[in-house]
Amino acid sequence: FKSKIFLATAPALDDEMKKRIKAHQEARGPEWAAIEEQTEIAEAVASVKTNYQVILLDCMTLWLSNLIMAGEQESQIFSRTEAFIEAIQKIPQSVIIVSNEVGYGIVPVNDIARQFRDIMGTVNQRLAACADVVVWTVVGLPQVLKGKLR
């Protein structure tokens, strides 16, 4: 892809995160445009100009964290997820979405962690159902779960 845009959902809340974001920006290089949006990702995607060929959203996990920490309820989050899916289906660009599989391991001890895990699982399932290609990367090795890589 020649023209690409990065949609970042991570808020720069502390010095460590600011350094991490700066390192990611430097690693991407100047050929990437960027949008920073922690919650309104459907609107952000819809606002991308058509001269960009691809949108890379990184990541859904932080997006969900932002919403839960802001006090959003499960039903609101699922409505936002559906709005995001509708938005990406209406645009001409390819969209690459980074998310984390948080369902492996033990059941979390506290309620908010269990809620997060359950909601993230549902969000990931909805995104995967609509995706042409789903790739799960484990220890740097891509495993194609759906579709074919170009």
Secondary structure by P-SEA (a helix, b strand, c coil): ccbbbbbbccccccaaaaaaaaaaaaaacccbbbbbbccaaaaaaaaccccccbbbbccaaaaaaaaaaacccaaaaaaaaaaaaaaaaaccbbbbbbbbbcccccccccaaaaaaaaaaaaaaaaaaaaccbbbbbccccccccccccc
